[in-house]
Amino acid sequence: MKATPVIRFKEVRADGTIVQVVVWQLPRPSDDRPHRLQYRLYCGRDGRCLVRYDNETGKGDHRHYGDREEPYRFSTLDQLLADFDADVQRLAGGD
């Protein structure tokens, strides 16, 4: 069984900011993804990452602020989206 797309969204704002959210439901949990979700949430401008949340293999849930990387405590998909949106609003402003 393959991963199932849950969310696929991309917005290019007037100021050039790119906001992209991609989430897949996995067929079974893994050590890196016990919640059965694989995700990449990105916000950047001018080729520079402002904030990114992801859970690549070997790293588990974490987020990036520019060049800084820190663990992220995943609780629910709704909370992940809310946390990302709050960071986008703070770092890139509303559109």
N, C-alpha and C positions, 0 to 999 in steps of 0.2 A: 504494500500500500504506500502511496506517495504522499508527500506533504500537500495540504489543501490551502490555497490562498484564502486569507481572511480579510485583509485590507491591502489595497494597492492604490496609493494616492500620491500625486505630485503636483505641486503648485510653484510656478515661477512668478514672483511678485514684480511689481513695477520697478522697484529699486534693484532688481537682479537677485534678490534673495531666493534661494531654492529651498522648499520644504518638501520632504519626501518621507512617506511612511509605507513600509512593506512588512506584513506580518503573515506567517504561515502557521497552520496547525499541523503538528507532526503526528504520525500514526502512533507513536509511543514515547514515553519520557526517556530522557537520558541523564547522565550525570550533570552535563552542562545546561540541560533544558528540562528540569523535572516538571515544569508546568506545561510541557508539550507545545511550546510556542518558540518559533525562531523569528527574530525581528531585526529590522534596521530602521531607525528613525533618524533622519538627517536634516539639519538646517545649516546652510552655508551661503556665503556671498563672496564674489570675486575669487573663486577657487579656494577659499579658506573655510574650514569647518568651524562653525560657531558652537554647535552642540550636536552630538550624535549618541544615540543609545543603541546598543546591539548586544548580541550574545553569541559571538563566534565560538567555534569549537576550541576548547582548551582554555577559554577565558571566562565563560559563563556570563551572567548579566553584569553589564558595566556601562558607563557613559564617559564621553569625551567632552571636555571644554577646551577647544583649540587643541593644544598639544598635551594637555593634562588628561590623564585617565584615572578613573576611580570606580570602585565597586558600586553596583546599584542593587538595592534590595527589592526584587520583584515581588509584588503581592497579587495584583490582578491586572488584566489587560486595560481595564478602564483607568486604573491608577497610573499605569505606565503612560498612557496617552495624555492624561491630565498633567503629569510631571513634565513630559516633553513639551506640551503646549505652554506651560508656565515658563519653562526655560526659553522657548522661542519668543514669547511675548517680552520677556526681560531682555534678551540678547539682540533680537532682531526687530522688536516692536510689532505692533499690530498693523494690519493692512486694510 
